[in-house]
Amino acid sequence: MTQQPLNSGDRRVRLLLLVGGTLAFGLSFGLSLLAVVLSFVGMLVVHELGHFLVARWTGMQVTEFFIGFGPRVWSVNRGETEYGVKAIPLGAYVRVTGMTNLEELDPAHEHRTYRHQSYPKRMALALAGSGMQFLLAAVLLVAIFVGMGRPDADDWTVRLVVPGTAAEAAGIQVDDRILAVAGRPVADFERFGEVVRKAPGRVVSVEIDRDGVRLVRSVVIGERLTSSGAAAFPGLFPGDRIIAVDGVATAAWSDVEELVEVGATHQLTVHRSDDATIGLTTVVRRLPSEAAAVVGFFGVSPRHPLVRLGPVTAVTEAATTLGEILWMSVDGLVRIFSPGGLSDFVGGTLEAGGGQGDLAVTTADPVEDNRLLSIYGIVRLGDAAFDSGAYNFLWFFVFVNVFVGVFNLVPLLPLDGGHIAIATYERLRSWGGRRHVADAAKLAPVTWAVVAFLLALFMIALYRDIVDPPDFG
């Protein structure tokens, strides 16, 4: 059953309702959240615009270009295409005629269908959406580097002092510049980290520049467990610090070694990197050496000054940065959707909602919680980034654009990568002047299975983001 076209009066009324509803959302939930939602909608429109432009360029017929799904709120016809907005703003879509062999059409329009086009044209259409997102990310990166700047890795000051650490004991303050540790210059923060990590438990001198005045402090470098050290105590993670064993305080790894027995059960009190202190009971495994078990920890985070780049340098830097983010996104997808990644994600969700108090915190990694966020979680993260300033929000938007673009290229229907895989399969099966066409009816069960799987992941992620929300700072 086809919908009747809207007359001009209906369009005006629905457009006013749409604008009014948008303003009401902003007033109810905050303008920052509205800006985040509109940014996401804009990102999805850019994605579909890529498909639309390539379809028109290659002569394919486009009948619809809509923002959102569900009931139609507003639309207007221009030529053969209907443009409009639907009630549920969870995406956008372009309807290109003849995407599969199941669609029945007037033979007069067959030459303009997607299925009738050459392999290069179909590939161009399928790649255009993600391509536009990568292009948008690159443009944003250039704008960031030219308009705001890039952090100068060779210059840093203290942004944050972690309570209860060597930094606090040394009297380090925000905006101090740490010049040297143990007599070694630490002009860049990476070098500072290298020096500190190699000196757990040692008394060292720290040279500080505070408003042009040079100060020298002596302090004992703190300790944090490495992956090897944490592995000796099931339930602990890299970055944890054992502060007591069976009620006896411990100041260093050597104290822990004296108090625990391999194979025995001990009650530990642990301080975590998020400043939480927990207690847990664990059976001790084989203890590594002190050099392998702990690394030094000072307790500051850096603030790097922003240095603006020229247009040419910014373009080069944007291309390099985009390549790095692309690789990170691919690696992240592989990790998330590997059997181990899915198992950890589901297990972490069950623990988050299990209502078992300390049992939950002993099995979730507070240092590296690379969990899959739902749309709700991503919007909350975007809201926090927006509130922290334009610089952080633009970087957040760059990462989201690239990740969504990469995700859409996964070779499964209904994602764009599924159409790429089918087009490539058809091209490989076609020879001798005879074109092979994949039967979409046979692929339908796989498509629905993928949709069901993604919906299940979305619901699990949504549940976890509600009952165990990430710390967005």
Sequence and secondary structure as in RCSB ss.txt:
>XXXX:A:sequence
MTQQPLNSGDRRVRLLLLVGGTLAFGLSFGLSLLAVVLSFVGMLVVHELGHFLVARWTGMQVTEFFIGFGPRVWS
VNRGETEYGVKAIPLGAYVRVTGMTNLEELDPAHEHRTYRHQSYPKRMALALAGSGMQFLLAAVLLVAIFVGMGR
PDADDWTVRLVVPGTAAEAAGIQVDDRILAVAGRPVADFERFGEVVRKAPGRVVSVEIDRDGVRLVRSVVIGERL
TSSGAAAFPGLFPGDRIIAVDGVATAAWSDVEELVEVGATHQLTVHRSDDATIGLTTVVRRLPSEAAAVVGFFGV
SPRHPLVRLGPVTAVTEAATTLGEILWMSVDGLVRIFSPGGLSDFVGGTLEAGGGQGDLAVTTADPVEDNRLLSI
YGIVRLGDAAFDSGAYNFLWFFVFVNVFVGVFNLVPLLPLDGGHIAIATYERLRSWGGRRHVADAAKLAPVTWAV
VAFLLALFMIALYRDIVDPPDFG
>XXXX:A:secstr
       HHHHHHHHHHHHHHHHHHHHHH HHHHHHHHHHHHHHHHHHHHHHHHHHHTT  EEEEEEEEEEEEEE
EEETTEEEEEEEEEEEEEEEES SSTT    GGGGGGSSTTS HHHHHHHHHHHHHHHHHHHHHHHHHHHHHT E
E TT  EEEEE TTSHHHHTT  TT EEEEETTEE  SHHHHHHHHHT TT EEEEEEEETTEEEEEEEE EEEE
 HHHHHTSTT  TT EEEEETTEE SSHHHHHHH  TTSEEEEEEE TTS EEEEEEE      HHHHEEEE  E
EEE  EE   HHHHHHHHHHHHHHHHHHHHHHHHHHTSHHHHHHHHHHHHHHTS  THHHHTTS SS       H
HHHHHHHHHHHHT HHHHHHHHHHHHHHHHHHTTSSSTTSHHHHHHHHHHHHHH BTTB     HHHHHHHHHHH
HHHHHHHHHHHHHHHHHS     
